Amino acid sequence: MIFAEQDAEQQLVGPLGAVSVAVNDTGEIGGARDTARDFLESLQAVHGLPVSSRAIGMAQLVVTELVTNAQKYAPGPCLLTLEATGGVVAVTVWDSNTTLPVIMPPDPARIGQHGLEMVTALCQSFEMHRAPVGKRVRATLTLADDPGGAAAGRQML
């Protein structure tokens, strides 16, 4: 089930667009990734918003990691929401498990459990909160590469 809202009039006062999709099992993770790509491409085509191919790829990776974690660690479906505002896209995943994920420190000898490590390295911001039922994990990504040549994603200070 997909709910979408896109309205050019909202550019200055709210989100440029948003899409949500329920993901019922691991077989639908590819569809969630496709939803991210389609949403970002529509921002570009319909609204003329600059969205780099690098940002699309990073958003697909973030969606894959967050939805995979939700499917792996929480019973039942999860809800993926993508929302574009002010040159960034927020990727939010809700699931039914109240346990917050642990971001492991970098360890090249460790096999597995590098997903959130990659997500936090790519994103402008990353947050997780318990909800009345379950939790929400949210990551934001820059949509366009900097005209000065900096790649989209986390801007190091």
Phi and psi restraints in degrees (value plus and minus 20) as a CYANA .aco file:
   2 ILE   PHI    -141.7  -101.7
   2 ILE   PSI     113.3   153.3
   3 PHE   PHI    -137.8   -97.8
   3 PHE   PSI     108.8   148.8
   4 ALA   PHI    -152.1  -112.1
   4 ALA   PSI     127.2   167.2
   5 GLU   PHI    -159.0  -119.0
   5 GLU   PSI     104.3   144.3
   6 GLN   PHI    -163.2  -123.2
   6 GLN   PSI     101.2   141.2
   7 ASP   PHI    -166.2  -126.2
   7 ASP   PSI      94.2   134.2
   8 ALA   PHI     -80.1   -40.1
   8 ALA   PSI     -45.6    -5.6
   9 GLU   PHI     -85.8   -45.8
   9 GLU   PSI     -40.2    -0.2
  10 GLN   PHI    -106.8   -66.8
  10 GLN   PSI     -18.9    21.1
  11 GLN   PHI     -72.2   -32.2
  11 GLN   PSI     -63.5   -23.5
  12 LEU   PHI    -108.7   -68.7
  12 LEU   PSI     -40.6    -0.6
  13 VAL   PHI    -134.6   -94.6
  13 VAL   PSI     -29.7    10.3
  14 GLY   PHI    -188.3  -148.3
  14 GLY   PSI    -181.1  -141.1
  15 PRO   PHI     -84.2   -44.2
  15 PRO   PSI     122.0   162.0
  16 LEU   PHI     -92.7   -52.7
  16 LEU   PSI     -54.2   -14.2
  17 GLY   PHI    -190.1  -150.1
  17 GLY   PSI     138.7   178.7
  18 ALA   PHI    -171.4  -131.4
  18 ALA   PSI     130.9   170.9
  19 VAL   PHI    -165.2  -125.2
  19 VAL   PSI     121.7   161.7
  20 SER   PHI    -150.0  -110.0
  20 SER   PSI     125.8   165.8
  21 VAL   PHI    -166.4  -126.4
  21 VAL   PSI     115.8   155.8
  22 ALA   PHI    -103.2   -63.2
  22 ALA   PSI     114.4   154.4
  23 VAL   PHI    -134.8   -94.8
  23 VAL   PSI      96.2   136.2
  24 ASN   PHI    -110.9   -70.9
  24 ASN   PSI     -46.0    -6.0
  25 ASP   PHI    -179.7  -139.7
  25 ASP   PSI     154.8   194.8
  26 THR   PHI     -83.4   -43.4
  26 THR   PSI     -42.6    -2.6
  27 GLY   PHI     -88.5   -48.5
  27 GLY   PSI     -33.1     6.9
  28 GLU   PHI    -121.4   -81.4
  28 GLU   PSI     -15.9    24.1
  29 ILE   PHI     -83.8   -43.8
  29 ILE   PSI     -59.5   -19.5
  30 GLY   PHI     -80.7   -40.7
  30 GLY   PSI     -58.0   -18.0
  31 GLY   PHI     -85.8   -45.8
  31 GLY   PSI     -56.1   -16.1
  32 ALA   PHI     -84.4   -44.4
  32 ALA   PSI     -61.0   -21.0
  33 ARG   PHI     -82.8   -42.8
  33 ARG   PSI     -62.4   -22.4
  34 ASP   PHI     -83.3   -43.3
  34 ASP   PSI     -58.3   -18.3
  35 THR   PHI     -80.4   -40.4
  35 THR   PSI     -62.6   -22.6
  36 ALA   PHI     -81.4   -41.4
  36 ALA   PSI     -67.6   -27.6
  37 ARG   PHI     -81.7   -41.7
  37 ARG   PSI     -67.7   -27.7
  38 ASP   PHI     -82.0   -42.0
  38 ASP   PSI     -61.6   -21.6
  39 PHE   PHI     -82.3   -42.3
  39 PHE   PSI     -68.3   -28.3
  40 LEU   PHI     -87.8   -47.8
  40 LEU   PSI     -57.5   -17.5
  41 GLU   PHI     -85.4   -45.4
  41 GLU   PSI     -53.7   -13.7
  42 SER   PHI     -91.0   -51.0
  42 SER   PSI     -53.1   -13.1
  43 LEU   PHI     -80.1   -40.1
  43 LEU   PSI     -58.3   -18.3
  44 GLN   PHI     -91.9   -51.9
  44 GLN   PSI     -69.8   -29.8
  45 ALA   PHI     -93.0   -53.0
  45 ALA   PSI     -62.7   -22.7
  46 VAL   PHI    -105.3   -65.3
  46 VAL   PSI     -61.0   -21.0
  47 HIS   PHI    -125.9   -85.9
  47 HIS   PSI     -26.6    13.4
  48 GLY   PHI      50.4    90.4
  48 GLY   PSI      -1.7    38.3
  49 LEU   PHI     -95.0   -55.0
  49 LEU   PSI     111.6   151.6
  50 PRO   PHI     -89.8   -49.8
  50 PRO   PSI     102.1   142.1
  51 VAL   PHI    -152.4  -112.4
  51 VAL   PSI      95.5   135.5
  52 SER   PHI     -96.5   -56.5
  52 SER   PSI     134.9   174.9
  53 SER   PHI     -84.7   -44.7
  53 SER   PSI     -50.2   -10.2
  54 ARG   PHI     -83.7   -43.7
  54 ARG   PSI     -62.8   -22.8
  55 ALA   PHI     -84.5   -44.5
  55 ALA   PSI     -59.2   -19.2
  56 ILE   PHI     -81.9   -41.9
  56 ILE   PSI     -66.1   -26.1
  57 GLY   PHI     -82.4   -42.4
  57 GLY   PSI     -62.2   -22.2
  58 MET   PHI     -86.2   -46.2
  58 MET   PSI     -60.2   -20.2
  59 ALA   PHI     -82.4   -42.4
  59 ALA   PSI     -61.2   -21.2
  60 GLN   PHI     -83.2   -43.2
  60 GLN   PSI     -59.6   -19.6
  61 LEU   PHI     -84.5   -44.5
  61 LEU   PSI     -65.6   -25.6
  62 VAL   PHI     -82.3   -42.3
  62 VAL   PSI     -65.2   -25.2
  63 VAL   PHI     -78.6   -38.6
  63 VAL   PSI     -66.9   -26.9
  64 THR   PHI     -77.8   -37.8
  64 THR   PSI     -67.8   -27.8
  65 GLU   PHI     -86.0   -46.0
  65 GLU   PSI     -66.7   -26.7
  66 LEU   PHI     -89.2   -49.2
  66 LEU   PSI     -61.7   -21.7
  67 VAL   PHI     -90.0   -50.0
  67 VAL   PSI     -58.4   -18.4
  68 THR   PHI     -80.7   -40.7
  68 THR   PSI     -65.1   -25.1
  69 ASN   PHI     -80.8   -40.8
  69 ASN   PSI     -63.5   -23.5
  70 ALA   PHI     -81.7   -41.7
  70 ALA   PSI     -63.9   -23.9
  71 GLN   PHI     -87.6   -47.6
  71 GLN   PSI     -52.9   -12.9
  72 LYS   PHI     -96.3   -56.3
  72 LYS   PSI     -57.8   -17.8
  73 TYR   PHI    -130.6   -90.6
  73 TYR   PSI     -27.3    12.7
  74 ALA   PHI    -145.2  -105.2
  74 ALA   PSI     118.2   158.2
  75 PRO   PHI     -92.6   -52.6
  75 PRO   PSI     126.0   166.0
  76 GLY   PHI      63.2   103.2
  76 GLY   PSI    -190.9  -150.9
  77 PRO   PHI     -95.2   -55.2
  77 PRO   PSI     147.3   187.3
  78 CYS   PHI    -146.1  -106.1
  78 CYS   PSI     144.9   184.9
  79 LEU   PHI    -139.2   -99.2
  79 LEU   PSI     101.9   141.9
  80 LEU   PHI    -120.2   -80.2
  80 LEU   PSI     109.7   149.7
  81 THR   PHI    -148.0  -108.0
  81 THR   PSI     111.0   151.0
  82 LEU   PHI    -134.9   -94.9
  82 LEU   PSI     112.5   152.5
  83 GLU   PHI    -159.8  -119.8
  83 GLU   PSI     106.3   146.3
  84 ALA   PHI    -122.1   -82.1
  84 ALA   PSI     107.5   147.5
  85 THR   PHI    -170.2  -130.2
  85 THR   PSI     110.8   150.8
  86 GLY   PHI      34.1    74.1
  86 GLY   PSI      22.2    62.2
  87 GLY   PHI      62.1   102.1
  87 GLY   PSI     -12.5    27.5
  88 VAL   PHI    -150.2  -110.2
  88 VAL   PSI     138.4   178.4
  89 VAL   PHI    -137.5   -97.5
  89 VAL   PSI     112.4   152.4
  90 ALA   PHI    -119.0   -79.0
  90 ALA   PSI     109.9   149.9
  91 VAL   PHI    -129.2   -89.2
  91 VAL   PSI      95.2   135.2
  92 THR   PHI    -141.1  -101.1
  92 THR   PSI     113.9   153.9
  93 VAL   PHI    -145.3  -105.3
  93 VAL   PSI     104.4   144.4
  94 TRP   PHI    -123.3   -83.3
  94 TRP   PSI     119.6   159.6
  95 ASP   PHI    -161.5  -121.5
  95 ASP   PSI     153.7   193.7
  96 SER   PHI    -106.5   -66.5
  96 SER   PSI     -25.3    14.7
  97 ASN   PHI    -109.3   -69.3
  97 ASN   PSI     108.1   148.1
  98 THR   PHI    -101.9   -61.9
  98 THR   PSI     -30.7     9.3
  99 THR   PHI     -92.9   -52.9
  99 THR   PSI     103.3   143.3
 100 LEU   PHI     -96.0   -56.0
 100 LEU   PSI     122.5   162.5
 101 PRO   PHI     -88.8   -48.8
 101 PRO   PSI     135.2   175.2
 102 VAL   PHI    -125.8   -85.8
 102 VAL   PSI     107.4   147.4
 103 ILE   PHI    -110.1   -70.1
 103 ILE   PSI      93.2   133.2
 104 MET   PHI     -95.2   -55.2
 104 MET   PSI     125.6   165.6
 105 PRO   PHI     -88.9   -48.9
 105 PRO   PSI     134.5   174.5
 106 PRO   PHI     -75.7   -35.7
 106 PRO   PSI     114.5   154.5
 107 ASP   PHI    -173.1  -133.1
 107 ASP   PSI      78.5   118.5
 108 PRO   PHI     -82.7   -42.7
 108 PRO   PSI     -37.7     2.3
 109 ALA   PHI    -104.8   -64.8
 109 ALA   PSI     -36.9     3.1
 110 ARG   PHI     -96.3   -56.3
 110 ARG   PSI     115.9   155.9
 111 ILE   PHI    -118.6   -78.6
 111 ILE   PSI      99.4   139.4
 112 GLY   PHI      65.6   105.6
 112 GLY   PSI     155.7   195.7
 113 GLN   PHI      39.5    79.5
 113 GLN   PSI      19.6    59.6
 114 HIS   PHI    -127.1   -87.1
 114 HIS   PSI     -20.9    19.1
 115 GLY   PHI     -78.8   -38.8
 115 GLY   PSI     -74.0   -34.0
 116 LEU   PHI     -89.5   -49.5
 116 LEU   PSI     -48.6    -8.6
 117 GLU   PHI     -79.8   -39.8
 117 GLU   PSI     -64.6   -24.6
 118 MET   PHI     -87.7   -47.7
 118 MET   PSI     -63.6   -23.6
 119 VAL   PHI     -78.4   -38.4
 119 VAL   PSI     -68.0   -28.0
 120 THR   PHI     -87.2   -47.2
 120 THR   PSI     -48.1    -8.1
 121 ALA   PHI     -92.5   -52.5
 121 ALA   PSI     -50.9   -10.9
 122 LEU   PHI    -105.8   -65.8
 122 LEU   PSI     -46.6    -6.6
 123 CYS   PHI    -115.2   -75.2
 123 CYS   PSI     134.0   174.0
 124 GLN   PHI     -88.3   -48.3
 124 GLN   PSI     -59.8   -19.8
 125 SER   PHI    -167.1  -127.1
 125 SER   PSI     136.9   176.9
 126 PHE   PHI    -166.6  -126.6
 126 PHE   PSI     110.8   150.8
 127 GLU   PHI    -166.9  -126.9
 127 GLU   PSI     136.2   176.2
 128 MET   PHI    -162.3  -122.3
 128 MET   PSI     120.1   160.1
 129 HIS   PHI    -162.2  -122.2
 129 HIS   PSI     121.2   161.2
 130 ARG   PHI     -92.2   -52.2
 130 ARG   PSI     122.6   162.6
 131 ALA   PHI    -129.9   -89.9
 131 ALA   PSI     148.7   188.7
 132 PRO   PHI     -72.3   -32.3
 132 PRO   PSI     -54.8   -14.8
 133 VAL   PHI    -149.6  -109.6
 133 VAL   PSI      92.9   132.9
 134 GLY   PHI      64.6   104.6
 134 GLY   PSI    -165.0  -125.0
 135 LYS   PHI    -170.8  -130.8
 135 LYS   PSI     144.9   184.9
 136 ARG   PHI    -145.3  -105.3
 136 ARG   PSI     113.8   153.8
 137 VAL   PHI    -137.9   -97.9
 137 VAL   PSI     110.3   150.3
 138 ARG   PHI    -153.5  -113.5
 138 ARG   PSI     112.2   152.2
 139 ALA   PHI    -150.0  -110.0
 139 ALA   PSI     121.1   161.1
 140 THR   PHI    -136.9   -96.9
 140 THR   PSI     123.2   163.2
 141 LEU   PHI    -149.2  -109.2
 141 LEU   PSI     124.3   164.3
 142 THR   PHI     -92.7   -52.7
 142 THR   PSI     117.9   157.9
 143 LEU   PHI    -102.4   -62.4
 143 LEU   PSI     -52.0   -12.0
 144 ALA   PHI    -143.7  -103.7
 144 ALA   PSI     126.2   166.2
 145 ASP   PHI     -88.4   -48.4
 145 ASP   PSI     127.6   167.6
 146 ASP   PHI     -85.5   -45.5
 146 ASP   PSI     115.7   155.7
 147 PRO   PHI     -78.3   -38.3
 147 PRO   PSI     -43.0    -3.0
 148 GLY   PHI     -99.0   -59.0
 148 GLY   PSI     -22.4    17.6
 149 GLY   PHI      90.3   130.3
 149 GLY   PSI     -28.8    11.2
 150 ALA   PHI     -90.5   -50.5
 150 ALA   PSI     118.7   158.7
 151 ALA   PHI     -91.5   -51.5
 151 ALA   PSI     131.7   171.7
 152 ALA   PHI     -82.8   -42.8
 152 ALA   PSI     131.3   171.3
 153 GLY   PHI     103.6   143.6
 153 GLY   PSI    -173.7  -133.7
 154 ARG   PHI     -86.6   -46.6
 154 ARG   PSI     112.4   152.4
 155 GLN   PHI    -120.7   -80.7
 155 GLN   PSI      92.5   132.5
 156 MET   PHI     -98.0   -58.0
 156 MET   PSI     117.5   157.5
